[in-house]
Amino acid sequence: MNSSFEHALAHHLDTIRRKDIKAFCDTLIQDERLTLILPNGTLMQGYDAIAEFHQHWFADPDWSMTLEQLSTTQTAEMANALFSVVYDDLDPDGKPYRLRYFLSLTFVLEDEQWRLLLDQNTMLPDHSG
């Protein structure tokens, strides 16, 4: 894996962990190509909508997530990292809940900077019984 991509990926994930909206937005493609697919299948497109969504999400102090990196693939101009995620949060009534899903992050190299193009979340089947 190219060390510049490895650094960009680590930085992107750190901005999420720190809930730093300004630094997070600097890791994104800054136009309408930016795409986010939430675990429930909701599709969001465009920098402005996705930045606003994350601003609200980062303002919520109740959530946390743990990532396990499963794979990374890279070409000269694109890279993808796949993670298994455990996401913990509180519902509107304050009751804790947990989600398990795959997170696929696709970055493109533009102007010598790796920027997020696609953030796709895919819910794992519930095997709790």
Long-range contacts (C-beta under 8 A, 24 or more apart in sequence): 1-72, 1-74, 1-79, 2-74, 2-79, 4-114, 5-74, 5-79, 5-107, 5-109, 5-114, 8-107, 8-113, 8-114, 8-115, 9-72, 9-79, 9-81, 9-105, 9-107, 9-114, 12-105, 12-107, 12-116, 13-67, 16-65, 19-58, 19-59, 20-58, 21-51, 21-54, 21-55, 21-58, 24-54, 24-58, 25-51, 25-54, 27-115, 27-116, 28-115, 28-116, 29-108, 29-110, 29-115, 29-116, 29-117, 30-115, 33-117, 34-116, 34-117, 34-118, 35-117, 35-118, 35-119, 35-120, 36-118, 36-119, 36-120, 37-118, 37-119, 37-120, 37-121, 37-122, 38-121, 39-87, 39-99, 39-101, 39-121, 39-122, 39-123, 40-123, 50-119, 60-89, 62-89, 62-90, 63-87, 63-88, 63-89, 63-90, 64-88, 64-89, 67-103, 70-102, 76-109, 77-108, 77-109, 78-106, 78-107, 78-108, 78-109, 78-117, 79-106, 79-107, 79-109, 79-114, 80-104, 80-105, 80-106, 80-107, 81-105, 81-107, 85-121, 99-123, 100-124
